[in-house]
Amino acid sequence: MASLLPHRLHHRLHQRLRRLPLRTRLVAGFAAVMAVVLAAGGAFIFWRVDYALDRRVNSDLRVASAQLLPLVQTDGSIPGDDPDDGAALSQHQVLDASGQVLAAGAAIGSAPLLPSSVVQAALAGPVYFDVGSPLPLHDRPLRLYAVPVGGPPGSPSPSGSAGSAGSAAVLVVATSRAASDEALRELLAQLALVGLATLVLTTVVGDRLASAALRPVERYRTQAHAVAAGEPDVRLDVPADRDDEVTRLGHTLNDMLTALDAAMARERRFVQDASHELRTPLTLLRTRVELARRRPRTREELGEVLAELDVDLRELQALAQQLLDLSTAAPPPSTPTDLAVVVDEVARLSGGGADSLPPTWKTTIHDDARPAPVLVGERALRQGLFNLLGNAARHGGPHVQVCLYLAGPGVVALSVSDDGAGMAADFLPTALLRFARAGEARERPGSGLGLSVVDQLVSAVGGELRLCSRGAHHRAIERFAVPCTHPDEGTWVTVVLPLASS
């Protein structure tokens, strides 16, 4: 249970930090990094100054030790040393092997300054030892340098002189660290003051920079709130003279808003057109039902009424299916489908009197179009071909032809043509819109969605749909440099699809 507490505390702290505004988190992170950098820089400067001062003090101690060490007698006395002279740079103590003071300068006193463990280490070689520290304050900060007696500094003392009690074994030279400690404390205070001022200044500057950088984002948020509230044609105010991450985000959001507005306009138009198209068959159904209920009907009359209602219901069913096909787009399959096989299967229905298809049609598949692998589902291909054949049956002439051929390198074309009156040239650009119907076609059955379904299917797989009638040609999207090679008479609907790579 105890091991879960740090994890829970960390999770709670993380959750609280995530609730903070982005600007606060940026400034806090910047301040934390600056604090670490300033602390590391101040620590390095302090260490370098402390190292330089210690090096100077140690050098003075070694010089004083080299001067006094040859003069130390066995009993610890130094000939010519004045015990009352306290003005000397370095003061000394002479210790025996047990740490007892045998002789000492007047300024340093006779009280032992070295612990016994340091004395034992000094018997083997020179040792530095500090009394007190810069922080907290000490009334008598000293730097001690202890060397063994009986040899040059750095060499072990002879066993004879270091082993007997009461004989000189260790020379201790001392100097005051008051001036250097005071300098270190002053340096530490200045570093802390400068570091704190620098941290505050950089944090304020970082806050201003973060505020300036996030100001466009806040402006975008306000304008996006207006878009979410339903205000039309609102675009983000993106400066034209800047090119950074925020402005690129603004341009991307503006492009997205334009696409959303276009999609919403299409959906509104679709809903309006669908409501208009559904109103007519529903009104007709209701009228026929009311007429049938006005007087008693014979069995034969009721059969005629039900047959009429069945026709209207079939049209409603077809319209609902086409609306569903427009609203859902299946992703392309991972394996290709042979379009020639699908055309062969549909060709077998010719002459069978299939519902909504021409009574008969002629199918031609060129040898170079076998096989014709395309990344379109089999059901979608069959549905698209049925829509083109149904459109030709309702609005075209009696002679309908289906032709599959290789239109170019890596491109196959499927055309459905008839010899009817065709469409006017000015109607071709709008023939692919949902519920678009020419004036003379409104008296015939249909909803005006067949070509829209095919166009959506073909565009989704990177294909191209062409409408050609009465010598006029129209491309929904021009993707392939494939010319039209058919006659100008009649109406030709051509689907150009890229072949799947083997």
C-alpha positions as MATLAB code, in Angstrom:
seq = 'MASLLPHRLHHRLHQRLRRLPLRTRLVAGFAAVMAVVLAAGGAFIFWRVDYALDRRVNSDLRVASAQLLPLVQTDGSIPGDDPDDGAALSQHQVLDASGQVLAAGAAIGSAPLLPSSVVQAALAGPVYFDVGSPLPLHDRPLRLYAVPVGGPPGSPSPSGSAGSAGSAAVLVVATSRAASDEALRELLAQLALVGLATLVLTTVVGDRLASAALRPVERYRTQAHAVAAGEPDVRLDVPADRDDEVTRLGHTLNDMLTALDAAMARERRFVQDASHELRTPLTLLRTRVELARRRPRTREELGEVLAELDVDLRELQALAQQLLDLSTAAPPPSTPTDLAVVVDEVARLSGGGADSLPPTWKTTIHDDARPAPVLVGERALRQGLFNLLGNAARHGGPHVQVCLYLAGPGVVALSVSDDGAGMAADFLPTALLRFARAGEARERPGSGLGLSVVDQLVSAVGGELRLCSRGAHHRAIERFAVPCTHPDEGTWVTVVLPLASS';
ca = [
       0.000    0.000    0.000;
       2.855    2.342    0.851;
       4.388    1.841   -2.590;
       1.193    3.164   -4.204;
       1.317    6.523   -2.385;
       4.130    8.113   -4.472;
       2.410    6.941   -7.648;
      -0.915    8.452   -6.545;
       0.743   11.731   -5.544;
       2.520   11.891   -8.892;
      -0.761   11.178  -10.703;
      -2.601   13.903   -8.771;
       0.198   16.419   -9.419;
       0.158   15.536  -13.118;
      -3.613   16.003  -13.277;
      -3.404   19.404  -11.562;
      -0.649   20.546  -13.916;
      -2.740   19.510  -16.924;
      -5.586   21.720  -15.719;
      -3.365   24.805  -15.773;
      -3.578   27.106  -18.799;
      -1.039   26.491  -21.541;
       0.513   29.919  -21.008;
       1.047   29.188  -17.301;
       2.630   25.820  -18.062;
       4.942   27.345  -20.667;
       6.084   30.132  -18.341;
       6.481   27.730  -15.401;
       8.555   25.354  -17.507;
      10.681   28.210  -18.827;
      11.224   29.537  -15.297;
      12.156   26.080  -13.987;
      14.719   25.575  -16.757;
      16.157   29.054  -16.202;
      16.375   28.402  -12.448;
      18.339   25.204  -13.075;
      20.642   26.955  -15.573;
      21.249   29.900  -13.231;
      21.848   27.596  -10.254;
      24.285   25.499  -12.256;
      26.097   28.611  -13.502;
      26.260   30.137  -10.020;
      27.517   26.855   -8.548;
      30.253   26.682  -11.185;
      31.363   30.281  -10.530;
      31.316   29.703   -6.756;
      33.347   26.520   -7.140;
      35.915   28.199   -9.363;
      36.404   31.147   -6.945;
      36.531   28.810   -3.940;
      39.065   26.644   -5.764;
      41.232   29.674   -6.587;
      41.158   30.966   -2.997;
      41.923   27.516   -1.582;
      44.801   27.130   -4.009;
      46.297   30.426   -2.872;
      45.884   29.580    0.821;
      47.303   26.079    0.344;
      50.314   27.495   -1.451;
      51.019   29.856    1.460;
      50.673   26.977    3.926;
      53.088   24.793    1.989;
      55.672   27.616    1.887;
      55.355   28.209    5.640;
      55.560   24.465    6.321;
      58.714   24.141    4.204;
      60.322   26.967    6.191;
      59.466   25.577    9.643;
      59.841   21.825    9.105;
      63.714   21.732    9.104;
      63.746   23.734   12.344;
      61.534   21.396   14.403;
      63.472   19.719   17.258;
      62.707   16.347   18.757;
      60.949   17.938   21.746;
      58.794   20.081   19.401;
      60.568   23.377   19.944;
      61.725   25.594   17.105;
      64.970   27.497   17.764;
      64.584   31.223   17.518;
      60.762   31.088   17.556;
      59.195   33.862   19.622;
      56.029   32.442   21.300;
      54.634   35.923   21.721;
      54.875   36.852   18.034;
      51.288   36.758   16.757;
      51.861   38.772   13.605;
      53.338   35.867   11.626;
      51.417   34.788    8.489;
      51.272   31.190    9.581;
      51.041   29.878   13.125;
      52.036   26.349   14.105;
      51.641   23.458   16.476;
      53.955   20.522   16.919;
      52.236   17.250   17.907;
      53.467   13.881   18.991;
      52.108   10.644   17.531;
      49.153   10.602   19.953;
      48.032   14.131   19.018;
      49.324   15.898   22.149;
      50.571   19.456   21.578;
      54.286   19.747   22.311;
      54.744   23.347   21.159;
      52.498   26.021   19.660;
      52.610   29.578   18.433;
      51.008   32.230   20.583;
      48.355   33.186   17.982;
      47.067   29.657   17.539;
      47.041   28.436   21.123;
      47.937   25.121   22.730;
      44.533   23.468   22.389;
      44.678   20.535   19.889;
      43.133   21.521   16.550;
      43.375   18.173   14.735;
      41.221   15.158   15.594;
      43.126   11.970   16.340;
      42.037   10.390   13.034;
      43.523   13.308   11.072;
      46.721   13.089   13.138;
      47.096    9.413   12.187;
      46.586   10.310    8.531;
      49.160   13.107    8.806;
      51.778   10.605   10.063;
      51.686    9.077    6.579;
      51.609   12.263    4.524;
      50.461   15.877    4.286;
      46.817   16.557    5.164;
      44.639   19.669    4.841;
      41.927   20.234    7.446;
      39.407   23.062    7.898;
      38.123   24.350   11.197;
      34.671   25.878   10.695;
      32.975   26.598    7.340;
      31.835   29.704    5.409;
      28.216   28.906    6.279;
      27.189   29.003    9.029;
      29.523   31.651   10.428;
      32.364   30.501   12.665;
      34.196   32.660   15.184;
      37.608   31.308   14.184;
      37.753   29.766   10.701;
      41.150   28.157   10.030;
      42.847   26.157    7.306;
      45.338   23.625    8.771;
      48.161   21.867    6.983;
      49.684   18.908    8.782;
      52.918   17.228    7.647;
      54.977   14.498    9.266;
      58.211   15.551   11.009;
      61.484   13.859   10.056;
      61.464   14.086    6.247;
      60.568   16.405    3.411;
      56.897   17.263    2.920;
      55.076   14.412    1.246;
      57.441   11.657    2.559;
      56.558    9.317    5.472;
      58.166   10.145    8.799;
      60.875    7.878   10.181;
      59.544    5.183   12.422;
      61.829    6.114   15.225;
      60.730    9.728   15.606;
      57.028    9.098   15.013;
      56.691    6.139   17.262;
      57.861    7.466   20.656;
      55.487    9.458   22.883;
      56.597   13.014   23.680;
      58.694   13.356   20.558;
      57.751   15.599   17.603;
      55.775   13.682   14.958;
      53.496   16.146   13.139;
      53.901   19.805   12.250;
      50.607   21.738   11.876;
      50.643   25.075   10.093;
      47.483   27.225   10.267;
      46.152   30.325    8.621;
      42.904   32.217    9.040;
      40.162   31.748    6.426;
      38.144   34.748    7.593;
      38.932   36.890    4.556;
      38.341   34.124    1.997;
      35.154   32.966    3.749;
      33.893   36.536    3.816;
      34.647   36.829    0.101;
      32.794   33.564   -0.580;
      29.770   34.710    1.428;
      29.729   38.015   -0.427;
      30.022   36.162   -3.750;
      27.205   33.801   -2.769;
      24.937   36.697   -1.837;
      25.676   38.520   -5.081;
      25.104   35.363   -7.122;
      21.784   34.758   -5.375;
      20.699   38.380   -5.876;
      21.731   38.471   -9.532;
      20.295   35.018  -10.186;
      16.960   35.920   -8.583;
      16.772   39.191  -10.514;
      17.681   37.399  -13.739;
      15.077   34.701  -13.065;
      12.367   37.282  -12.405;
      13.314   39.304  -15.489;
      13.472   36.273  -17.795;
      10.183   34.944  -16.392;
       8.477   38.275  -17.104;
       9.959   38.341  -20.603;
       8.959   34.714  -21.142;
       5.428   35.502  -20.007;
       5.214   38.391  -22.449;
       6.591   36.258  -25.269;
       4.183   33.409  -24.484;
       1.307   35.870  -24.331;
       2.288   37.368  -27.700;
       2.712   33.925  -29.254;
      -0.627   32.627  -27.944;
      -2.608   35.804  -28.644;
      -3.478   34.661  -32.207;
      -4.564   31.290  -30.813;
      -6.932   33.000  -28.388;
      -8.235   35.123  -31.252;
      -8.761   31.978  -33.304;
     -10.609   30.411  -30.371;
     -12.951   33.412  -30.107;
     -13.683   33.350  -33.817;
     -14.128   29.567  -33.774;
     -16.633   30.028  -30.952;
     -18.600   32.303  -33.266;
     -18.498   29.588  -35.934;
     -19.711   27.002  -33.417;
     -22.544   29.360  -32.460;
     -23.788   29.187  -36.047;
     -22.514   32.486  -37.436;
     -22.011   31.930  -41.181;
     -19.034   32.852  -43.353;
     -16.670   33.524  -40.431;
     -12.960   33.152  -41.160;
      -9.975   33.440  -38.868;
      -8.045   36.701  -39.055;
      -4.634   35.456  -40.215;
      -1.891   38.080  -40.803;
      -0.758   38.081  -44.419;
       2.796   39.255  -43.635;
       3.703   36.361  -41.332;
       4.577   32.730  -41.952;
       4.987   30.727  -38.779;
       3.368   27.744  -37.078;
       0.403   29.741  -35.763;
      -0.349   31.459  -39.078;
      -0.085   28.147  -40.926;
      -2.530   26.716  -38.409;
      -4.851   29.647  -39.142;
      -4.679   29.039  -42.906;
      -5.384   25.335  -42.364;
      -8.372   26.123  -40.148;
      -9.683   28.584  -42.742;
      -9.416   25.893  -45.417;
     -11.241   23.511  -43.112;
     -13.991   26.083  -42.468;
     -14.370   26.637  -46.209;
     -14.699   22.899  -46.756;
     -17.183   22.632  -43.891;
     -19.258   25.497  -45.263;
     -19.313   23.859  -48.678;
     -20.266   20.508  -47.138;
     -23.011   22.112  -45.061;
     -24.314   23.931  -48.129;
     -24.396   20.658  -50.037;
     -26.154   18.902  -47.179;
     -28.725   21.671  -46.833;
     -29.363   21.576  -50.561;
     -29.569   17.800  -50.418;
     -32.085   17.850  -47.564;
     -34.171   20.478  -49.331;
     -34.106   18.568  -52.602;
     -34.837   15.272  -50.865;
     -37.784   16.820  -49.023;
     -39.070   18.223  -52.294;
     -38.683   14.917  -54.138;
     -40.225   12.868  -51.337;
     -43.181   15.193  -51.028;
     -44.558   14.317  -54.472;
     -44.739   10.490  -54.149;
     -45.984   10.727  -50.567;
     -48.713   13.182  -51.584;
     -49.645   10.907  -54.483;
     -49.849    7.907  -52.145;
     -52.054    9.758  -49.681;
     -54.326   11.024  -52.476;
     -54.806    7.527  -53.893;
     -55.554    6.112  -50.464;
     -58.142    8.843  -49.792;
     -59.768    8.251  -53.207;
     -59.914    4.526  -52.559;
     -61.692    5.089  -49.226;
     -64.399    7.403  -50.575;
     -66.669    4.606  -51.797;
     -66.840    0.861  -51.624;
     -64.637   -0.868  -54.190;
     -64.913   -4.207  -55.909;
     -62.158   -6.757  -55.632;
     -60.886   -5.877  -59.094;
     -60.873   -2.151  -58.319;
     -58.993   -2.721  -55.072;
     -56.460   -4.764  -57.013;
     -55.923   -1.875  -59.429;
     -55.496    0.565  -56.524;
     -52.992   -1.745  -54.821;
     -51.075   -2.100  -58.087;
     -50.835    1.685  -58.385;
     -49.734    1.930  -54.747;
     -47.140   -0.770  -55.370;
     -45.640    1.277  -58.209;
     -45.404    4.354  -55.981;
     -43.868    2.340  -53.143;
     -41.271    0.882  -55.500;
     -40.280    4.383  -56.567;
     -40.018    5.426  -52.922;
     -37.944    2.347  -52.183;
     -35.595    3.086  -55.090;
     -35.300    6.715  -54.010;
     -34.507    5.708  -50.418;
     -31.854    3.248  -51.637;
     -30.237    5.900  -53.805;
     -30.209    8.356  -50.911;
     -28.568    5.688  -48.763;
     -25.964    5.041  -51.459;
     -25.159    8.743  -51.583;
     -24.778    9.012  -47.804;
     -22.463    6.031  -47.391;
     -19.254    5.447  -49.280;
     -17.589    2.063  -48.841;
     -13.773    2.069  -48.703;
     -11.995    0.615  -51.734;
     -11.182   -3.094  -51.439;
      -7.639   -4.341  -50.954;
      -7.933   -6.813  -53.840;
      -8.966   -5.730  -57.373;
     -12.170   -6.758  -59.131;
     -12.252   -7.745  -62.799;
     -14.580   -5.220  -64.442;
     -14.863   -7.389  -67.585;
     -16.343  -10.237  -65.536;
     -18.926   -7.889  -63.988;
     -19.913   -6.546  -67.424;
     -20.285  -10.133  -68.707;
     -22.561  -11.056  -65.801;
     -24.777   -7.976  -66.309;
     -24.890   -8.655  -70.071;
     -26.651  -11.969  -69.394;
     -29.656  -10.005  -68.060;
     -30.264   -8.418  -71.489;
     -33.597   -9.540  -72.900;
     -34.809  -10.852  -69.579;
     -37.122   -7.952  -68.830;
     -35.306   -6.987  -65.637;
     -37.009   -4.221  -63.672;
     -35.838   -0.635  -64.500;
     -33.352   -1.902  -67.138;
     -33.669   -1.607  -70.930;
     -35.476   -4.503  -72.610;
     -32.284   -5.363  -74.459;
     -28.831   -3.914  -74.911;
     -25.675   -4.823  -76.766;
     -22.458   -5.509  -74.893;
     -18.996   -5.256  -76.442;
     -15.775   -6.039  -74.566;
     -12.546   -5.472  -76.478;
      -9.849   -8.094  -76.218;
      -7.341   -5.633  -74.765;
      -9.766   -4.965  -71.873;
      -9.602   -8.556  -70.608;
      -8.857   -8.716  -67.765;
      -9.673   -5.255  -66.364;
      -8.687   -5.264  -62.662;
      -9.883   -2.150  -60.802;
      -9.872   -1.322  -57.084;
     -13.667   -1.109  -56.823;
     -15.966   -3.532  -55.042;
     -17.991   -5.924  -57.187;
     -21.280   -4.722  -55.707;
     -20.379   -1.079  -56.373;
     -19.462   -1.852  -59.995;
     -22.707   -3.691  -60.578;
     -24.720   -0.919  -58.918;
     -23.031    1.767  -61.048;
     -23.672   -0.161  -64.272;
     -27.311   -0.735  -63.277;
     -27.721    3.001  -62.644;
     -26.318    3.873  -66.090;
     -28.507    1.268  -67.803;
     -31.567    2.414  -65.865;
     -30.885    6.025  -66.802;
     -30.637    5.025  -70.479;
     -33.875    3.015  -70.222;
     -35.829    5.960  -68.778;
     -34.437    8.836  -70.800;
     -32.649    7.361  -73.845;
     -33.552    5.664  -77.086;
     -34.324    1.987  -77.633;
     -30.858    1.012  -78.848;
     -28.562    0.845  -75.802;
     -24.947   -0.264  -76.014;
     -22.361   -1.133  -73.352;
     -18.703   -1.060  -74.350;
     -15.574   -1.853  -72.329;
     -12.205   -0.957  -73.850;
      -8.647    0.017  -72.979;
      -8.567    3.828  -73.186;
      -4.839    4.261  -72.618;
      -1.837    2.935  -70.676;
      -3.194    1.757  -67.327;
      -6.685    3.176  -67.972;
      -9.903    1.314  -68.840;
     -13.171    2.917  -70.004;
     -16.765    1.684  -69.679;
     -19.351    3.518  -71.790;
     -23.163    3.232  -71.879;
     -24.777    4.908  -74.910;
     -28.237    5.251  -76.431;
     -29.715    6.813  -79.558;
     -32.263    9.023  -77.815;
     -32.799   12.763  -78.077;
     -30.054   13.367  -75.520;
     -29.473   16.305  -73.203;
     -28.982   19.948  -74.000;
     -25.399   21.199  -73.859;
     -26.152   23.737  -71.103;
     -27.669   20.977  -68.928;
     -24.599   18.717  -68.982;
     -22.675   20.571  -66.181;
     -25.677   20.259  -63.827;
     -26.745   16.740  -64.811;
     -24.544   15.211  -62.105;
     -26.089   17.245  -59.285;
     -28.477   15.517  -56.935;
     -32.107   15.554  -58.118;
     -31.073   17.418  -61.276;
     -33.540   16.618  -64.060;
     -34.103   18.223  -67.413;
     -37.516   19.790  -68.056;
     -38.634   17.083  -70.499;
     -37.482   14.340  -68.089;
     -39.729   15.413  -65.221;
     -42.704   13.654  -66.798;
     -40.819   10.359  -66.732;
     -40.139    8.204  -63.636;
     -36.917    8.695  -61.755;
     -35.450   10.853  -59.017;
     -32.409   12.390  -60.692;
     -29.974   10.573  -58.401;
     -28.615    7.860  -60.711;
     -25.779    9.874  -62.221;
     -24.951   11.437  -58.830;
     -24.474    7.981  -57.321;
     -22.177    6.944  -60.188;
     -20.229   10.203  -60.005;
     -19.621    9.778  -56.277;
     -18.547    6.162  -56.764;
     -16.134    7.005  -59.592;
     -14.624   10.051  -57.828;
     -14.005    8.047  -54.657;
     -11.691    5.617  -56.496;
      -9.812    8.246  -58.536;
     -11.781    7.799  -61.719;
     -13.437   10.190  -64.152;
     -17.037   10.467  -65.346;
     -17.856   12.003  -68.749;
     -21.183   13.074  -70.241;
     -21.378   13.527  -74.002;
     -24.611   14.378  -75.823;
     -25.465   16.029  -79.135;
     -21.763   16.639  -79.819;
     -21.169   18.430  -76.488;
     -18.683   16.980  -73.992;
     -18.479   17.490  -70.217;
     -16.029   16.079  -67.671;
     -16.927   16.091  -63.983;
     -13.222   16.017  -63.007;
     -10.475   15.937  -65.628;
      -7.971   13.326  -64.487;
      -6.925   11.473  -67.629;
      -5.716   12.785  -71.001;
      -7.965   10.377  -72.882;
      -9.868   11.855  -75.862;
     -13.463   10.953  -76.714;
     -13.532    8.690  -79.813;
     -17.280    7.952  -80.051;
     -19.727    9.391  -82.624;
     -21.462   12.682  -81.894;
     -24.940   11.181  -82.253;
     -26.831   10.039  -79.172;
     -25.831   10.237  -75.508;
     -22.652    8.653  -74.119;
     -21.876    8.229  -70.402;
     -18.274    7.056  -69.989;
     -16.570    5.929  -66.781;
     -12.755    6.029  -66.930;
     -11.001    4.038  -64.190;
      -7.327    3.396  -63.428;
      -6.261   -0.218  -63.658;
      -4.946   -1.796  -60.484;
      -1.249   -2.606  -60.548;
      -0.543   -6.323  -60.684;
];
